[in-house]
Amino acid sequence: MASQTPTVTEPKPLSPAPALREVISAELPDIIALRRDLHAHPELMFEERRTAETVVDHLRAAGVEHKAGLAKGTGVLGHLPSTDSASETVVALRADMDALPIEEATGCDYTSTTPGVMHACGHDGHTAILVGAARVLSKIADRPNGVTFVFQPAEEGGAGGEKMCADGALNGATGGGLGKPVSRIFGLHGWPNMPLGTIATRPGPLLAATDDFVVTVRGEQAHAAYPHLGHDPIVASAHIVTQLQTIASRHTDPNDALVCTVGAIHSGTVNNVIPRTCQFIGTIRTLKPETRAAAKEQFFRIVEHGAQAMGCVAEIAWEDGYPATINDDAMAEHVFDIAKDAVGEGKIEVVEHATMGGEDFSYYGHHVPACFYLLGLHTGDPATEPTPQLHQPEFDFNDDAIATGIEMMCRLALAKA
């Protein structure tokens, strides 16, 4: 792992500057090989040491200033200055690097070499695309904007994006990062339900806030034949779980979006004993900050009063998860404008409804104007040809989407907004 001290090697632009797609085409075989290497060597959140070292090696070889050791040790920044010394604009591009604790079942030649760990969410593709963008941009002679490359750990639950921000990734060299402070930021996610090469996003909320809970309901243990001598935490929990659905159906505007899911419930050991405790876990997803706050308040009220009504008490462990990913309106329109040149209007989609999945790209948007967009991966017709989805053991990033991803990132880096 490189040290925290920035390493600078002067880039060597080609002269005359070749067309963007020519440079991408020349770099593409190496980037596909990199993607497959990362896929074969997945690492869980905050353990992305080999991945970070590989990224640093590529940045160094491309003459890109870099800094490692961020976000608990595995975050990496790269930076290319503008070729216009008077420019104050810096465009940040972000990729996530971590894998998931899933046993791979793709059967591909470059399958995971780590049992029980795989790149089931496409972060190998995201990282390879951003490395490709850094390599390509280092060879472009005219860069009107500075470019900061953000390689973050721990998107899958560790809030690596929040930690990169806390370490100054967007603040420029005087605030813990590199170069001048970031003016705007973009990130992408491979999307298996969209046709190959399609670019999609929307102004406003794109992904949900993700809050999690663990509830332990404590009653009084008793023989199953004498329930009147105890207080049944299972019955209390059953009533609470049912009542929690009213957060969406009776306490939230029907035109808003909210999901409350109880994903597991555990209690008891035998059939003839009313147990002392019952525990259930779940998640609440929302799109608006005010809905998020109201849902939390209503959740606590339902759980605590519901347990009390049944002669029990409830202990709530609440974890504030990622905020909603809310795209800046102007930056979303900018992505659409850039996509017209990169893929053509026929491959641009406006996401009609926000997805209730979560993303820690959301944290960057609290500091600078931001837009997160989707990159289509499906080679057939998503409506008629099923394909492995994100977080499934059969999922693999589509290498045919890499060139489009690199071009989008490069165009966003070079364009004025």
C-alpha positions as CSV (number, residue, x, y, z in Angstrom):
1,M,0.0,0.0,0.0
2,A,1.3,3.4,-0.9
3,S,1.7,5.9,1.9
4,Q,-0.6,8.9,2.7
5,T,2.0,11.2,1.1
6,P,0.9,12.2,-2.4
7,T,3.0,10.8,-5.2
8,V,3.3,12.9,-8.3
9,T,4.6,11.9,-11.7
10,E,4.1,14.3,-14.6
11,P,1.6,12.9,-17.1
12,K,2.8,12.5,-20.7
13,P,-0.1,13.5,-23.0
14,L,0.0,12.2,-26.6
15,S,0.7,14.9,-29.2
16,P,-1.3,15.6,-31.2
17,A,-4.2,14.6,-28.9
18,P,-6.0,11.6,-30.3
19,A,-9.8,11.3,-30.3
20,L,-11.3,10.1,-27.1
21,R,-12.7,6.9,-28.4
22,E,-9.4,6.0,-30.0
23,V,-7.7,6.2,-26.6
24,I,-10.4,4.2,-25.0
25,S,-10.2,1.5,-27.6
26,A,-6.4,1.3,-27.1
27,E,-6.8,1.0,-23.3
28,L,-9.8,-1.4,-23.4
29,P,-8.1,-4.8,-23.4
30,D,-6.0,-3.9,-20.4
31,I,-9.1,-2.6,-18.5
32,I,-11.1,-5.7,-19.3
33,A,-8.2,-7.8,-18.0
34,L,-8.1,-5.7,-14.9
35,R,-11.8,-6.1,-14.3
36,R,-11.5,-9.9,-14.5
37,D,-8.5,-9.9,-12.2
38,L,-10.4,-7.9,-9.6
39,H,-13.3,-10.3,-10.0
40,A,-11.1,-13.2,-9.3
41,H,-9.7,-11.5,-6.1
42,P,-12.7,-10.0,-4.3
43,E,-12.3,-8.4,-0.9
44,L,-14.9,-7.5,1.7
45,M,-15.5,-4.0,3.0
46,F,-12.4,-2.3,4.6
47,E,-10.3,-5.3,3.5
48,E,-9.7,-4.1,0.0
49,R,-5.9,-4.0,0.4
50,R,-5.0,-5.9,-2.8
51,T,-7.6,-3.9,-4.8
52,A,-6.3,-0.6,-3.5
53,E,-2.7,-1.6,-4.3
54,T,-3.8,-2.6,-7.8
55,V,-5.5,0.8,-8.3
56,V,-2.4,2.6,-7.0
57,D,-0.2,0.7,-9.4
58,H,-2.3,1.7,-12.4
59,L,-2.5,5.4,-11.3
60,R,1.3,5.5,-10.8
61,A,1.9,3.9,-14.2
62,A,-0.4,6.5,-15.8
63,G,1.4,9.4,-14.1
64,V,-1.6,10.3,-12.0
65,E,-1.0,11.9,-8.6
66,H,-2.4,9.7,-6.0
67,K,-2.9,9.2,-2.2
68,A,-3.8,6.0,-0.4
69,G,-4.8,5.0,3.1
70,L,-8.1,6.9,3.4
71,A,-11.4,5.7,4.9
72,K,-9.9,3.3,7.5
73,G,-7.0,2.4,5.3
74,T,-8.1,1.2,1.8
75,G,-9.5,4.3,0.2
76,V,-7.6,5.8,-2.7
77,L,-7.6,9.2,-4.4
78,G,-6.2,10.1,-7.8
79,H,-5.9,13.6,-9.3
80,L,-5.2,15.1,-12.7
81,P,-4.9,18.9,-12.8
82,S,-6.5,21.0,-15.4
83,T,-4.3,21.9,-18.3
84,D,-5.7,25.4,-17.9
85,S,-3.9,26.8,-14.8
86,A,-6.6,29.4,-14.3
87,S,-9.4,26.8,-14.0
88,E,-10.9,26.4,-10.6
89,T,-13.3,23.6,-11.6
90,V,-12.6,20.1,-10.4
91,V,-14.8,17.1,-11.4
92,A,-14.8,14.1,-9.1
93,L,-15.6,10.6,-10.4
94,R,-16.3,7.8,-7.9
95,A,-16.1,4.0,-7.8
96,D,-16.7,1.5,-5.0
97,M,-14.3,-1.4,-4.6
98,D,-15.7,-3.9,-2.1
99,A,-17.3,-7.3,-2.7
100,L,-20.0,-9.4,-0.9
101,P,-20.0,-12.4,1.4
102,I,-21.6,-14.6,-1.3
103,E,-20.4,-17.9,-2.8
104,E,-19.9,-17.4,-6.5
105,A,-21.9,-19.6,-9.0
106,T,-21.1,-17.9,-12.3
107,G,-18.8,-20.7,-13.6
108,C,-16.7,-18.1,-15.4
109,D,-13.0,-18.6,-16.1
110,Y,-12.1,-15.8,-13.7
111,T,-14.3,-16.9,-10.9
112,S,-13.6,-15.8,-7.3
113,T,-10.5,-17.5,-5.8
114,T,-11.8,-16.6,-2.3
115,P,-14.4,-19.0,-0.9
116,G,-17.6,-17.3,0.2
117,V,-16.7,-13.9,-1.3
118,M,-17.5,-12.5,-4.8
119,H,-18.2,-9.4,-6.7
120,A,-21.9,-9.8,-6.9
121,C,-22.7,-6.1,-7.3
122,G,-20.4,-5.1,-10.1
123,H,-17.9,-3.1,-8.1
124,D,-15.1,-4.8,-10.0
125,G,-16.6,-3.2,-13.1
126,H,-17.0,0.2,-11.5
127,T,-13.4,0.2,-10.3
128,A,-12.1,-0.9,-13.7
129,I,-14.1,1.8,-15.4
130,L,-12.7,4.5,-13.2
131,V,-9.1,3.2,-13.6
132,G,-9.8,3.2,-17.4
133,A,-11.0,6.8,-17.2
134,A,-7.9,7.8,-15.3
135,R,-5.6,6.2,-17.8
136,V,-7.5,7.7,-20.8
137,L,-7.7,11.2,-19.3
138,S,-4.0,11.2,-18.5
139,K,-3.4,11.0,-22.3
140,I,-5.7,13.8,-23.2
141,A,-3.8,16.9,-23.9
142,D,-6.6,19.4,-23.3
143,R,-8.3,19.1,-19.9
144,P,-10.4,22.2,-19.1
145,N,-11.2,20.8,-15.6
146,G,-9.2,19.2,-12.9
147,V,-10.3,15.6,-12.2
148,T,-10.3,13.8,-8.9
149,F,-10.7,10.0,-8.9
150,V,-12.4,8.6,-5.8
151,F,-11.9,4.9,-5.1
152,Q,-13.8,4.2,-2.0
153,P,-14.1,1.0,0.2
154,A,-17.1,-0.4,2.0
155,E,-20.2,0.6,0.0
156,E,-21.9,-2.6,1.1
157,G,-22.9,-1.4,4.6
158,G,-19.7,0.2,5.9
159,A,-20.5,3.8,4.7
160,G,-17.1,4.1,3.0
161,G,-18.3,7.2,1.1
162,E,-19.0,9.0,4.4
163,K,-15.5,8.1,5.6
164,M,-13.9,9.3,2.4
165,C,-15.7,12.7,2.8
166,A,-14.6,12.9,6.5
167,D,-11.0,12.3,5.4
168,G,-11.2,15.2,3.0
169,A,-11.5,13.5,-0.4
170,L,-13.5,16.4,-1.8
171,N,-11.7,19.2,0.0
172,G,-8.6,19.5,-2.1
173,A,-4.9,19.3,-1.0
174,T,-5.4,21.8,1.8
175,G,-8.3,19.8,3.3
176,G,-6.9,16.3,3.2
177,G,-7.4,15.5,-0.5
178,L,-5.6,16.3,-3.7
179,G,-5.5,19.3,-6.0
180,K,-8.2,22.0,-5.8
181,P,-11.5,21.4,-4.0
182,V,-14.1,19.3,-5.9
183,S,-16.8,21.3,-7.7
184,R,-19.2,18.4,-8.6
185,I,-19.2,14.6,-8.5
186,F,-20.5,11.7,-10.5
187,G,-20.9,8.0,-10.0
188,L,-22.3,5.1,-11.9
189,H,-23.8,1.6,-11.2
190,G,-24.0,-1.3,-13.6
191,W,-27.7,-2.2,-14.0
192,P,-28.7,-5.7,-15.2
193,N,-32.3,-4.8,-16.0
194,M,-31.4,-2.2,-18.6
195,P,-30.3,-2.8,-22.2
196,L,-26.5,-2.8,-22.8
197,G,-25.1,0.7,-23.0
198,T,-28.2,2.5,-21.8
199,I,-27.6,5.5,-19.5
200,A,-30.4,6.3,-17.0
201,T,-30.9,8.6,-14.1
202,R,-33.4,11.1,-12.8
203,P,-33.4,14.5,-11.0
204,G,-34.1,14.3,-7.3
205,P,-34.3,11.0,-5.3
206,L,-32.9,8.0,-7.2
207,L,-32.3,5.6,-4.3
208,A,-33.7,5.3,-0.8
209,A,-32.5,6.0,2.7
210,T,-31.8,2.7,4.4
211,D,-32.5,2.5,8.2
212,D,-32.3,-0.8,10.1
213,F,-33.7,-2.0,13.3
214,V,-33.4,-4.8,15.9
215,V,-36.3,-5.1,18.3
216,T,-36.3,-7.4,21.4
217,V,-39.6,-7.8,23.1
218,R,-39.4,-9.0,26.7
219,G,-42.3,-10.8,28.4
220,E,-42.7,-13.3,31.2
221,Q,-42.0,-17.0,30.5
222,A,-44.7,-19.5,31.3
223,H,-45.9,-23.0,30.5
224,A,-47.9,-23.1,27.2
225,A,-50.8,-24.6,29.1
226,Y,-51.0,-21.6,31.5
227,P,-50.6,-18.5,29.3
228,H,-52.4,-16.4,31.9
229,L,-49.4,-16.7,34.2
230,G,-47.0,-15.1,31.7
231,H,-46.8,-12.3,29.1
232,D,-46.3,-13.7,25.6
233,P,-43.6,-11.8,23.6
234,I,-44.5,-13.8,20.5
235,V,-48.1,-12.6,20.4
236,A,-46.9,-9.1,21.2
237,S,-44.4,-9.2,18.4
238,A,-47.0,-10.5,16.0
239,H,-49.3,-7.6,16.8
240,I,-46.4,-5.1,16.5
241,V,-45.2,-6.5,13.1
242,T,-48.7,-6.2,11.7
243,Q,-49.1,-2.6,13.1
244,L,-45.8,-1.6,11.6
245,Q,-47.3,-1.9,8.2
246,T,-49.6,1.1,9.0
247,I,-46.5,3.3,8.9
248,A,-46.8,3.1,5.1
249,S,-50.6,2.5,4.8
250,R,-51.9,5.0,7.3
251,H,-49.1,7.4,8.3
252,T,-47.5,8.2,4.9
253,D,-48.8,10.1,2.0
254,P,-49.9,7.6,-0.7
255,N,-48.0,9.6,-3.3
256,D,-44.8,9.2,-1.2
257,A,-42.7,6.0,-1.0
258,L,-41.9,4.0,2.1
259,V,-41.1,0.4,2.8
260,C,-41.1,-1.3,6.2
261,T,-39.9,-4.9,6.1
262,V,-39.4,-7.3,8.9
263,G,-36.9,-9.8,7.5
264,A,-36.5,-12.3,10.4
265,I,-38.1,-13.2,13.7
266,H,-36.7,-15.5,16.3
267,S,-38.1,-16.8,19.6
268,G,-38.6,-19.9,21.7
269,T,-37.1,-23.4,21.8
270,V,-39.9,-25.9,22.3
271,N,-43.7,-26.2,21.6
272,N,-44.9,-26.1,25.2
273,V,-43.2,-23.0,26.6
274,I,-44.0,-19.4,26.2
275,P,-40.5,-17.8,25.9
276,R,-39.3,-14.8,27.8
277,T,-38.1,-12.9,24.6
278,C,-38.8,-12.5,21.0
279,Q,-36.6,-10.7,18.6
280,F,-37.3,-9.4,15.1
281,I,-35.1,-7.4,12.6
282,G,-35.8,-5.4,9.5
283,T,-35.4,-2.2,7.5
284,I,-37.3,1.0,6.7
285,R,-36.7,2.6,3.3
286,T,-37.7,6.2,2.5
287,L,-37.0,8.8,-0.2
288,K,-37.6,12.1,1.6
289,P,-35.8,13.4,4.8
290,E,-39.1,14.4,6.4
291,T,-40.7,11.0,5.7
292,R,-37.6,9.3,7.1
293,A,-37.9,11.3,10.4
294,A,-41.6,10.7,10.7
295,A,-41.3,7.0,10.0
296,K,-38.7,6.6,12.8
297,E,-40.9,8.5,15.3
298,Q,-44.0,6.4,14.4
299,F,-41.9,3.1,14.5
300,F,-40.8,3.8,18.1
301,R,-44.4,4.7,19.1
302,I,-45.9,1.5,17.6
303,V,-43.2,-0.8,19.0
304,E,-43.1,0.6,22.6
305,H,-46.8,1.1,23.0
306,G,-47.6,-2.3,21.3
307,A,-45.4,-4.1,23.7
308,Q,-46.7,-2.3,26.7
309,A,-50.3,-3.1,25.7
310,M,-49.5,-6.8,25.9
311,G,-47.7,-6.6,29.3
312,C,-44.2,-6.6,27.7
313,V,-41.4,-4.2,27.2
314,A,-39.5,-3.5,24.0
315,E,-35.8,-2.7,23.4
316,I,-35.1,-1.0,20.1
317,A,-31.7,-0.9,18.5
318,W,-32.0,1.6,15.6
319,E,-29.3,2.1,13.1
320,D,-29.4,5.2,10.9
321,G,-28.3,3.9,7.5
322,Y,-27.4,5.7,4.3
323,P,-29.3,8.8,3.4
324,A,-31.4,8.9,0.2
325,T,-29.3,9.4,-2.9
326,I,-30.8,12.7,-4.2
327,N,-29.4,13.9,-7.6
328,D,-28.9,17.6,-8.1
329,D,-31.4,18.6,-10.8
330,A,-28.8,20.5,-12.9
331,M,-26.3,17.7,-12.6
332,A,-28.9,15.1,-13.7
333,E,-29.6,17.2,-16.8
334,H,-25.9,17.5,-17.4
335,V,-25.6,13.7,-17.4
336,F,-28.4,13.5,-20.0
337,D,-26.6,16.1,-22.1
338,I,-23.3,14.2,-22.0
339,A,-25.0,10.9,-22.7
340,K,-26.4,12.3,-26.0
341,D,-22.9,12.4,-27.3
342,A,-21.7,9.2,-25.7
343,V,-24.6,6.8,-26.5
344,G,-27.2,8.8,-28.5
345,E,-30.7,9.8,-27.5
346,G,-32.1,6.4,-28.2
347,K,-30.1,4.9,-25.3
348,I,-31.0,7.5,-22.7
349,E,-33.8,6.7,-20.1
350,V,-35.3,8.9,-17.4
351,V,-35.9,6.7,-14.4
352,E,-39.6,7.0,-13.7
353,H,-39.6,5.9,-10.1
354,A,-36.8,5.9,-7.6
355,T,-35.6,2.5,-6.4
356,M,-35.8,1.6,-2.8
357,G,-32.3,0.2,-2.7
358,G,-29.6,2.2,-1.0
359,E,-26.2,3.7,-2.0
360,D,-23.6,5.5,0.0
361,F,-22.9,7.8,-2.9
362,S,-25.5,9.8,-1.1
363,Y,-22.9,11.2,1.3
364,Y,-21.0,13.0,-1.5
365,G,-24.1,14.9,-2.4
366,H,-24.2,16.5,1.0
367,H,-21.0,18.3,0.1
368,V,-21.1,19.1,-3.6
369,P,-23.6,18.9,-6.4
370,A,-23.8,15.2,-7.4
371,C,-25.5,12.8,-9.8
372,F,-25.6,9.1,-9.7
373,Y,-26.5,7.3,-12.9
374,L,-27.1,3.7,-14.2
375,L,-25.3,1.9,-16.9
376,G,-27.2,-0.8,-18.7
377,L,-25.6,-4.3,-18.8
378,H,-28.2,-6.6,-20.4
379,T,-27.3,-7.9,-23.9
380,G,-30.8,-9.1,-24.7
381,D,-34.3,-7.9,-23.9
382,P,-34.7,-7.4,-20.1
383,A,-38.5,-7.8,-20.4
384,T,-38.3,-11.3,-21.9
385,E,-34.9,-12.7,-21.1
386,P,-34.2,-13.1,-17.4
387,T,-30.7,-12.4,-16.2
388,P,-28.9,-12.7,-12.9
389,Q,-29.5,-9.7,-10.7
390,L,-27.4,-7.7,-8.3
391,H,-26.4,-9.7,-5.1
392,Q,-27.1,-13.0,-6.8
393,P,-24.4,-15.7,-6.9
394,E,-24.7,-15.9,-10.7
395,F,-24.3,-12.2,-11.4
396,D,-21.3,-11.0,-13.4
397,F,-20.5,-7.5,-14.7
398,N,-20.8,-7.3,-18.5
399,D,-17.4,-6.3,-20.0
400,D,-19.2,-5.0,-23.1
401,A,-20.4,-2.1,-21.0
402,I,-16.9,-1.0,-19.9
403,A,-16.1,1.2,-22.9
404,T,-19.4,3.1,-22.5
405,G,-18.7,3.6,-18.8
406,I,-15.2,4.9,-19.5
407,E,-16.5,7.3,-22.2
408,M,-19.3,8.7,-19.9
409,M,-16.8,9.3,-17.1
410,C,-14.3,11.0,-19.4
411,R,-16.9,13.2,-21.0
412,L,-18.2,14.2,-17.6
413,A,-14.7,15.1,-16.6
414,L,-13.9,17.2,-19.6
415,A,-17.3,19.0,-20.1
416,K,-18.1,22.4,-18.7
417,A,-21.4,22.6,-16.7
